[in-house]
Amino acid sequence: MRRALPFLLAWCACAADMDSTRGALLFVSQGCTQCHSVNGQGGSLAPDLGRTFAPYTPATLASTMWNHAPAMWSAMRKENSSPPPLDEQSAGDLFAFFYAAGFFEQPADAARGKRVFVEKGCARCHFAGSAALPPAQWKSVEDPVELASAMWNHAPRMLAESARAKMSWPQISGQDLNDLLIYVRTSLDQPAGPRRLQIAGASGGKSVFQSKGCAACHGLGKLALADRLRGQNLNGIAAQMWNHAPLMKALPVSIAPEEMRQLLGYLWAQPFFEESGSVSGGRHVFSTKRCAGCHDAAGGPSIKRPAGGFNSITMVSVLWKHGPAMLESMRAKSVAWPRFTSREMSDVVTYLNSGERK
């Protein structure tokens, strides 16, 4: 698949907006490209970070960076350099950059996409010279949020056409959509545009959710959307919205791209950064990784819960600020650097947020 730089991913999670454009610039300015690459672009001395963090969750980023930090700091010392500053905003921007990089590198197959285009009935209407827009003119294939908006807004016309032609509504999966898009991008020689993945802050999404009538069915209970969308891929969400259209009691109302960004910021991105670990698991990890040996010791560094609580992005920033001194202290005490799985990182963050530790 063609490489996907530059990327743009912006959302409001926790206290900060995250923007992969800033993350891409930071990745270069902080000297990361001297060793690391992203999807083949950059250095070759260290792992390619466009693939390292799959499945691209905040806890995966935090645990991977935590485990890798001592080796990274050691390499920096050999080059007589020190770790560059990395606050929570910068850590969030880097995560956005890595997530966007992975999004456009998902496995897809143009041959399967062609079969989807034919077998799902798209080819019956979407061809050159037809009233329906042919694939070569689809402008939303480089932006999954615009794609979701375009598909949703196309549903009323498609419902009417399906009823007229006595066609069954084509059900698609997220993988079907991935394959269809790579078929459109390659086999049909559609001019490549800048690939964008941009999610607006969550603040405006709630009003969109209510004004569009979504809250009437999907506000609470089994049909509540936030938990159903947690961790899902955006193309998978677009496919589910498409499949849902004929099940609605009324025709889908139009949702503009910017409204869709706000809606997804509220329903998808905000829950994405809410840790869902185990308090008891985090308590166990905190003990077995010997965190208590320093942080609960007399005179040891305290762990102060920030105003907005801990999250995986906060942990990356804390690691970067205090990790080198922590590593030296642990070496002086002959204590091994703790390593975390993404599950353990999520559990620890949940435990630190639980209020058990005063």
C-alpha positions in Angstrom: 0.0 0.0 0.0 1.2 3.5 -0.7 2.8 5.3 2.3 0.7 7.7 4.1 2.7 10.8 5.2 1.7 13.4 6.2 -1.1 12.4 8.5 -3.6 14.4 10.5 -5.3 13.1 13.5 -6.8 15.5 16.1 -9.1 14.8 18.9 -9.9 15.9 22.5 -9.0 13.2 25.0 -8.5 13.9 28.6 -7.3 17.5 28.8 -5.5 17.9 25.6 -6.1 17.9 21.8 -4.0 15.5 19.9 -2.7 16.2 16.4 -0.6 13.8 14.4 0.7 16.7 12.2 2.4 18.0 15.4 3.4 14.5 16.2 5.1 14.0 12.8 7.0 17.2 13.2 8.0 16.3 16.8 9.2 12.9 15.7 11.7 14.6 13.4 12.7 17.5 15.6 13.3 15.3 18.6 15.8 13.2 16.6 13.7 10.0 16.7 14.3 9.4 12.9 18.0 9.0 13.6 17.2 5.5 14.8 13.5 4.8 14.2 11.3 4.8 11.1 7.6 5.0 10.6 6.3 2.7 7.9 9.8 2.6 6.3 10.5 6.3 6.5 13.4 7.1 8.8 16.3 5.3 10.5 16.9 1.6 10.5 18.8 1.1 13.8 15.6 0.6 15.9 12.1 -0.8 15.4 9.7 0.7 12.9 7.2 2.6 15.1 4.4 2.5 12.5 4.0 -1.2 13.2 5.3 -1.6 16.7 2.2 -0.3 18.6 -0.4 -2.4 16.9 -3.3 -2.5 17.9 -2.5 1.2 18.5 -4.0 1.6 21.9 -2.8 4.2 24.5 -1.8 1.4 26.9 0.3 -0.3 24.1 2.1 2.9 23.5 2.8 3.5 27.2 4.0 -0.1 27.9 6.2 -0.3 24.8 7.9 3.0 25.4 8.3 2.1 29.1 9.9 -1.2 28.3 12.2 0.4 25.6 13.2 3.4 27.6 16.4 2.1 29.3 17.9 0.9 26.0 16.9 4.2 24.4 18.5 6.3 27.1 21.6 4.1 27.0 21.9 4.8 23.2 21.5 8.5 23.8 24.3 8.5 26.4 26.7 6.9 24.0 25.9 9.7 21.6 26.4 12.3 24.4 22.8 13.4 24.1 20.0 13.6 26.6 16.3 12.7 26.3 14.4 15.7 24.7 11.5 17.1 26.7 8.2 15.4 26.3 5.2 16.8 28.1 1.7 15.3 28.0 0.7 17.3 24.9 3.7 16.1 23.0 3.2 12.5 24.1 -0.4 12.7 22.9 0.7 14.2 19.5 3.1 11.3 19.1 0.4 8.8 19.8 -1.8 10.4 17.3 1.0 10.2 14.7 1.6 6.5 15.4 -2.1 5.7 15.3 -2.6 7.5 12.0 0.4 5.8 10.5 -1.0 2.4 11.4 -4.5 3.3 10.3 -3.5 3.7 6.6 -1.4 0.5 6.7 -4.2 -1.9 7.5 -4.2 -5.1 5.4 -6.3 -4.8 2.3 -6.6 -6.4 -1.1 -7.6 -4.7 -4.3 -8.8 -7.9 -5.9 -11.2 -8.6 -2.9 -12.2 -4.9 -3.2 -13.2 -5.4 -6.8 -15.3 -8.4 -5.8 -17.0 -6.4 -3.1 -17.7 -3.6 -5.6 -19.4 -6.1 -7.9 -21.0 -8.6 -5.6 -22.5 -6.0 -3.2 -24.2 -4.3 -6.2 -22.2 -1.1 -6.2 -21.2 -1.6 -9.8 -24.9 -1.6 -10.9 -25.2 2.2 -10.3 -21.7 3.6 -9.7 -20.1 3.6 -13.2 -18.8 6.3 -15.5 -21.6 8.4 -17.1 -24.2 7.2 -14.6 -26.3 9.5 -12.3 -24.5 7.9 -9.3 -21.0 9.1 -8.6 -18.4 6.8 -10.1 -15.7 5.5 -7.8 -13.0 7.5 -9.6 -14.8 10.7 -8.4 -15.2 9.6 -4.8 -13.4 12.3 -2.8 -13.8 10.8 0.6 -11.5 7.7 0.2 -8.5 9.5 1.8 -10.4 10.5 5.0 -12.3 7.8 6.9 -14.5 10.4 8.7 -15.6 12.0 5.5 -16.2 8.6 4.1 -18.5 7.7 7.1 -20.4 10.9 6.5 -20.7 10.3 2.8 -21.9 6.8 3.2 -24.4 7.8 5.9 -25.8 10.6 3.8 -26.0 8.4 0.7 -28.2 5.8 2.6 -31.6 7.5 2.1 -31.2 7.6 -1.7 -29.8 4.1 -1.7 -32.8 2.9 0.4 -35.2 4.4 -2.2 -33.3 2.9 -5.1 -33.2 -0.5 -3.4 -36.9 -0.5 -2.8 -37.6 0.5 -6.4 -35.3 -2.2 -7.8 -36.4 -4.8 -5.2 -32.8 -5.2 -4.1 -31.7 -6.4 -0.6 -29.6 -4.0 1.4 -25.9 -4.9 1.0 -24.3 -5.6 4.3 -20.6 -4.9 4.5 -17.8 -5.5 7.1 -14.9 -3.2 8.0 -12.6 -5.5 6.0 -14.9 -5.2 3.0 -14.6 -1.4 3.2 -10.8 -1.6 3.6 -10.6 -3.8 0.4 -13.0 -1.6 -1.5 -11.0 1.6 -0.7 -7.7 0.1 -1.8 -9.4 -1.1 -5.0 -10.6 2.5 -5.7 -7.2 4.0 -4.8 -5.2 1.7 -7.0 -7.1 -0.2 -9.7 -9.2 2.8 -10.7 -6.2 5.1 -10.8 -7.9 7.7 -8.6 -5.6 10.7 -8.1 -4.0 10.3 -4.6 -4.8 13.1 -2.3 -3.4 13.9 1.2 -4.6 11.2 3.6 -6.3 12.7 6.6 -7.6 11.3 9.8 -9.0 14.1 11.9 -11.4 13.8 14.9 -12.7 16.9 16.5 -12.9 17.5 20.3 -15.7 15.7 22.2 -17.3 18.9 23.5 -19.5 19.5 20.4 -20.3 15.8 19.8 -22.9 15.5 22.6 -25.1 18.2 21.1 -24.8 16.6 17.6 -25.7 13.2 19.2 -28.9 14.8 20.7 -29.8 17.1 17.8 -29.6 14.3 15.2 -31.9 12.1 17.3 -29.3 9.5 18.1 -29.8 9.8 21.8 -33.4 8.7 21.6 -32.3 5.1 20.8 -28.6 5.0 21.6 -28.3 7.0 24.8 -28.5 4.2 27.4 -28.7 0.5 27.9 -27.7 -2.2 25.4 -27.9 0.2 22.5 -25.6 2.8 24.0 -22.9 3.6 21.4 -19.8 4.6 23.4 -19.1 1.0 24.7 -20.1 -0.6 21.4 -17.6 1.6 19.5 -14.7 1.4 22.0 -11.5 0.5 20.3 -13.1 -0.1 16.9 -11.5 0.9 13.6 -13.1 3.9 11.9 -13.8 2.0 8.7 -15.5 -0.7 10.9 -17.7 2.0 12.4 -18.6 3.4 8.9 -19.6 -0.1 7.8 -21.8 -0.6 10.9 -23.5 2.7 10.3 -24.2 1.6 6.7 -25.6 -1.7 7.8 -27.8 0.0 10.4 -29.5 2.4 8.0 -32.4 0.1 6.8 -33.1 -0.8 10.5 -34.0 2.7 11.5 -37.6 3.7 12.1 -37.1 6.9 10.0 -34.8 7.8 7.2 -31.3 8.7 8.4 -30.8 12.5 8.9 -27.9 14.1 7.1 -24.6 14.4 9.1 -22.0 16.8 7.7 -18.3 15.8 7.9 -17.5 18.2 10.7 -20.5 17.0 12.6 -19.3 13.4 12.1 -15.9 14.4 13.5 -17.5 15.9 16.6 -19.8 12.8 16.9 -16.9 10.4 16.7 -14.8 12.6 19.1 -17.6 12.2 21.6 -18.6 8.5 21.1 -15.3 7.0 20.0 -12.2 9.0 20.8 -13.1 10.1 24.3 -13.9 6.5 25.5 -10.7 5.3 23.7 -8.6 7.1 26.3 -10.6 6.0 29.3 -8.7 3.1 30.9 -10.8 0.0 31.5 -8.3 -2.0 33.5 -8.7 -3.8 36.8 -8.1 -2.2 40.2 -7.2 -5.5 41.8 -5.0 -6.3 38.8 -3.3 -3.0 39.1 -2.8 -3.4 42.8 -1.1 -6.8 42.1 1.1 -5.3 39.4 2.1 -2.4 41.6 3.2 -4.8 44.3 4.9 -7.5 42.1 6.8 -5.0 40.0 8.2 -3.6 43.2 6.8 -0.1 42.6 5.8 0.0 46.3 9.5 -0.6 47.3 10.3 3.0 46.3 7.0 4.9 46.1 5.7 3.7 49.5 9.0 3.8 51.3 9.8 6.5 53.8 11.2 9.5 52.0 10.5 7.9 48.6 8.9 9.7 45.7 5.2 10.1 46.0 2.7 9.5 43.2 0.4 12.5 43.1 -2.8 12.0 41.1 -3.1 14.8 38.6 -6.3 16.9 38.5 -7.7 15.0 35.5 -6.5 11.6 36.7 -3.9 9.3 35.2 -4.0 7.9 31.7 -1.6 6.1 29.4 -0.5 9.3 27.8 0.3 10.8 31.2 2.4 7.8 32.0 4.5 8.3 28.9 5.1 11.9 29.9 5.9 11.0 33.5 8.3 8.3 32.3 10.1 10.8 30.1 10.4 13.4 32.8 11.4 11.2 35.7 12.5 7.9 34.2 16.3 8.6 33.8 16.6 9.5 37.5 14.4 6.5 38.4 16.6 4.2 36.4 19.8 5.4 38.1 18.2 5.0 41.5 17.1 1.5 40.7 20.5 0.5 39.4 22.1 1.8 42.7 19.7 -0.5 44.6 20.3 -3.4 42.1 16.6 -3.4 41.2 15.7 -4.5 37.7 13.7 -2.1 35.5 10.1 -3.2 35.5 8.5 -4.3 32.2 4.8 -4.1 31.5 2.3 -5.6 29.1 -0.4 -3.3 27.8 -2.9 -5.1 30.0 -0.7 -4.5 33.1 -0.2 -0.8 32.1 -4.0 -0.3 31.9 -4.5 -2.1 35.2 -1.9 0.1 36.9 -3.4 3.3 35.6 -6.9 2.2 36.7 -5.5 1.4 40.2 -3.8 4.8 40.5 -7.1 6.4 39.6 -9.1 4.3 42.0 -8.5 6.5 45.0 -7.0 3.7 47.1 -3.7 5.4 47.2 -3.9 8.7 49.1 
